[in-house]
Amino acid sequence: MDGKRRDGMRPGRRAGLRAGAGLTACWLAGGGLPPRPAMAQGFPARAVTLVVPFPPGGGVDPIARLLSEKLGKAWGQPVVVSNRPGGGSSIGTGIVARAEPDGYTLLVTANTFAMAPHVLPRNLGYTFDVQRDFTPIAMISSTPMLLLAHPGLGVKNARELAELARSGPPLAYATSGNGSPMHIAGELFNRAAGLSLLHSPYRGVGPALNDALGGQVKLIYLGYGGAKPYIESGRLVPLAVVDERRSPLIPDLPTMAEQGFPGVFVNIWFGVYGPAGMAPALADRLNAQINAALREPDAVEHFRQRGELVAGGPREVLAKATREDYERYGEIVKRFKIQAD
């Protein structure tokens, strides 16, 4: 890989993301939804299952339950959330990959979906091609990743952290596990800042957060949604947005690039996929109805309270994000030799 592009991003990616954001804005304004195709009008005639490849109570689960409520009401049919964790998300993901492409079995997941093929050993069963074996339906929401410190560390931004790390005792950062987006963020920051912060992987966000709050580990990478109450209570100090630009959710917090560490960004987003081979008319109708649900005021407020921004938009927004994340994180994982447990 060209060493001049530390983030592994192809030229034009940022412009592409901005274009995608523009499409999303038009769709959520209500003027871009396609008419319901005739061949999809009979759907659904029975219960629809939303498969979540993670345990109940995680970041994806509440999103699926909101969609379940909204779509069930719109369709007059049950929409059931089925949590199928295990195998690094391969169990639930595989259920949808093998399902009939009739719209009755859908996957609600995070963008770890696009990273997993690169970091999960094949013996865990993650043998899917995320672009060939699935139909992108709709982007749901996004939240910025943050680098946070325990207040006892005494630093207020990433620059101060870098100075402390170069002159003081070894420091470690907590993540939800090897091969996680948080781990990737930590490796990117180490490379950009010329640091050797130690990676302290946990088995999930909960244990990592508990130790960060208790001061057993002084640093943690976390999505803003999960960090929000602890920032507000002063129990964690936000040091940087680990994204390409500042977030309207926390506008006064500068990015890593603004603090002198270019190329340090990791996206967090959530989306809905179906099996490969879905009729475009059916996929378009599902997209339109999910977009309609996301525009409802209580849904917007739900995501705001969670520290997330509603995304939405045409199916290509999700397809493009999936392609770009798959390619970018594949390069990063190979460079740093990252692998999940």
BASE-763580 format. One record per residue (C-alpha): x, y, z. Coordinates in steps of 0.25 Angstrom, whole numbers. Layout:
REM residues N
PT X Y Z;
...
This chain:
REM residues 341
PT 0 0 0;
PT 5 14 -3;
PT 10 19 10;
PT 6 33 7;
PT -9 29 10;
PT -9 25 24;
PT -24 22 25;
PT -24 13 12;
PT -35 22 6;
PT -36 23 -9;
PT -37 37 -15;
PT -51 42 -16;
PT -56 34 -4;
PT -59 47 4;
PT -66 53 -8;
PT -74 40 -9;
PT -78 41 5;
PT -83 55 4;
PT -91 52 -8;
PT -97 40 -1;
PT -101 50 10;
PT -107 59 0;
PT -116 48 -5;
PT -120 44 9;
PT -124 58 12;
PT -133 58 0;
PT -139 45 3;
PT -142 48 18;
PT -148 61 13;
PT -159 53 7;
PT -158 56 -8;
PT -149 44 -12;
PT -157 32 -9;
PT -160 23 -21;
PT -175 19 -24;
PT -178 5 -18;
PT -176 -5 -30;
PT -188 -13 -33;
PT -181 -26 -31;
PT -178 -23 -17;
PT -192 -19 -13;
PT -196 -32 -7;
PT -184 -32 3;
PT -184 -36 15;
PT -195 -46 16;
PT -189 -52 29;
PT -179 -49 40;
PT -166 -43 36;
PT -153 -47 44;
PT -142 -37 47;
PT -130 -44 51;
PT -120 -38 60;
PT -106 -45 60;
PT -103 -40 74;
PT -109 -42 88;
PT -121 -34 93;
PT -118 -21 99;
PT -106 -17 90;
PT -105 -5 81;
PT -113 -12 69;
PT -124 -18 77;
PT -132 -5 81;
PT -131 -1 66;
PT -137 -14 62;
PT -148 -13 72;
PT -152 1 68;
PT -153 -4 53;
PT -161 -16 58;
PT -171 -6 64;
PT -172 4 53;
PT -172 -7 42;
PT -182 -16 49;
PT -191 -4 50;
PT -190 0 36;
PT -192 -14 30;
PT -202 -19 40;
PT -193 -32 41;
PT -184 -37 53;
PT -170 -32 51;
PT -161 -41 60;
PT -147 -38 66;
PT -139 -51 66;
PT -126 -49 74;
PT -116 -60 68;
PT -102 -57 74;
PT -90 -65 73;
PT -78 -68 64;
PT -74 -53 63;
PT -88 -50 57;
PT -87 -61 47;
PT -98 -69 52;
PT -109 -59 50;
PT -103 -53 38;
PT -103 -67 32;
PT -117 -69 35;
PT -121 -57 26;
PT -110 -61 15;
PT -117 -75 14;
PT -132 -70 14;
PT -141 -69 3;
PT -140 -55 -4;
PT -155 -52 -1;
PT -153 -41 9;
PT -158 -49 21;
PT -144 -50 27;
PT -136 -38 28;
PT -123 -35 35;
PT -121 -23 44;
PT -106 -21 47;
PT -95 -11 49;
PT -84 -8 40;
PT -75 -18 46;
PT -83 -26 36;
PT -73 -21 25;
PT -61 -23 34;
PT -64 -37 39;
PT -59 -45 27;
PT -45 -39 29;
PT -44 -41 44;
PT -51 -54 47;
PT -45 -67 45;
PT -52 -76 34;
PT -54 -87 45;
PT -64 -78 52;
PT -73 -80 39;
PT -72 -66 34;
PT -70 -70 19;
PT -80 -60 13;
PT -77 -50 2;
PT -83 -37 8;
PT -86 -31 -6;
PT -90 -44 -13;
PT -98 -51 -3;
PT -107 -40 2;
PT -116 -29 -3;
PT -114 -15 3;
PT -128 -9 8;
PT -126 3 16;
PT -116 11 24;
PT -122 13 38;
PT -113 22 47;
PT -99 26 50;
PT -91 31 62;
PT -77 36 63;
PT -66 28 70;
PT -59 35 81;
PT -46 34 89;
PT -48 36 103;
PT -40 36 116;
PT -42 34 131;
PT -42 48 137;
PT -31 44 146;
PT -21 43 134;
PT -22 58 134;
PT -22 60 119;
PT -32 68 111;
PT -29 65 97;
PT -22 55 88;
PT -10 64 87;
PT -8 64 102;
PT -10 49 102;
PT 1 47 92;
PT 11 56 99;
PT 8 49 112;
PT 9 35 106;
PT 23 39 100;
PT 29 44 113;
PT 21 36 124;
PT 19 21 128;
PT 12 12 118;
PT -3 14 115;
PT -13 4 110;
PT -27 6 103;
PT -39 -3 105;
PT -47 -8 94;
PT -58 -18 92;
PT -48 -29 86;
PT -38 -32 76;
PT -42 -28 62;
PT -53 -19 67;
PT -55 -5 61;
PT -49 1 74;
PT -36 -8 72;
PT -35 -3 58;
PT -36 12 63;
PT -26 9 73;
PT -16 4 63;
PT -18 16 54;
PT -16 26 65;
PT -3 18 69;
PT 2 19 55;
PT -1 34 53;
PT 4 38 66;
PT 16 29 66;
PT 12 23 79;
PT 11 9 86;
PT -1 10 94;
PT -4 -4 99;
PT -17 -11 94;
PT -25 -17 105;
PT -36 -25 98;
PT -49 -29 106;
PT -60 -38 103;
PT -70 -28 99;
PT -73 -13 101;
PT -79 -15 115;
PT -66 -20 122;
PT -57 -10 115;
PT -66 1 119;
PT -67 -3 134;
PT -52 -4 135;
PT -50 10 128;
PT -60 16 138;
PT -53 10 149;
PT -39 15 145;
PT -33 1 143;
PT -30 5 129;
PT -29 20 126;
PT -34 20 111;
PT -45 15 103;
PT -50 16 89;
PT -66 16 89;
PT -77 21 80;
PT -83 34 85;
PT -97 27 88;
PT -90 18 98;
PT -81 29 104;
PT -92 41 104;
PT -97 39 119;
PT -82 37 124;
PT -78 50 117;
PT -89 57 123;
PT -87 52 137;
PT -72 55 136;
PT -68 41 138;
PT -61 40 124;
PT -53 52 117;
PT -55 52 102;
PT -41 55 95;
PT -45 54 80;
PT -55 50 70;
PT -50 38 62;
PT -57 42 49;
PT -54 50 37;
PT -61 62 41;
PT -67 68 54;
PT -81 62 58;
PT -93 71 60;
PT -96 62 72;
PT -83 68 79;
PT -79 80 71;
PT -68 85 80;
PT -60 73 80;
PT -49 73 69;
PT -45 61 60;
PT -32 54 61;
PT -28 61 48;
PT -30 74 54;
PT -21 71 65;
PT -10 66 56;
PT -13 52 54;
PT -18 50 40;
PT -25 37 35;
PT -30 33 48;
PT -45 31 46;
PT -54 19 48;
PT -69 20 44;
PT -80 14 52;
PT -93 12 45;
PT -105 2 45;
PT -113 -4 33;
PT -123 -14 28;
PT -120 -25 18;
PT -127 -36 11;
PT -122 -49 5;
PT -116 -48 -9;
PT -126 -49 -21;
PT -137 -40 -15;
PT -146 -34 -26;
PT -142 -19 -28;
PT -157 -15 -26;
PT -158 -22 -13;
PT -144 -17 -8;
PT -149 -3 -12;
PT -162 -4 -5;
PT -155 -8 8;
PT -145 3 7;
PT -157 13 5;
PT -164 8 17;
PT -152 8 26;
PT -149 23 21;
PT -163 26 25;
PT -162 20 39;
PT -149 28 41;
PT -155 41 38;
PT -166 40 49;
PT -163 50 60;
PT -162 40 71;
PT -152 31 63;
PT -143 44 61;
PT -144 47 76;
PT -141 32 79;
PT -128 33 71;
PT -125 46 77;
PT -126 41 91;
PT -117 29 87;
PT -106 39 82;
PT -108 35 68;
PT -112 42 55;
PT -123 37 46;
PT -117 33 32;
PT -128 27 23;
PT -127 30 8;
PT -127 21 -5;
PT -122 7 -5;
PT -109 11 -12;
PT -105 19 1;
PT -104 6 9;
PT -98 -2 -3;
PT -87 9 -5;
PT -83 10 10;
PT -82 -6 10;
PT -73 -6 -2;
PT -64 5 3;
PT -63 0 18;
PT -60 -14 12;
PT -49 -9 4;
PT -43 1 14;
PT -43 -8 26;
PT -38 -20 18;
PT -26 -12 15;
PT -24 -7 29;
PT -26 -21 35;
PT -16 -27 26;
PT -6 -16 29;
PT -7 -17 44;
PT -9 -33 44;
PT -22 -31 52;
PT -30 -43 55;
PT -42 -46 64;
PT -41 -56 76;
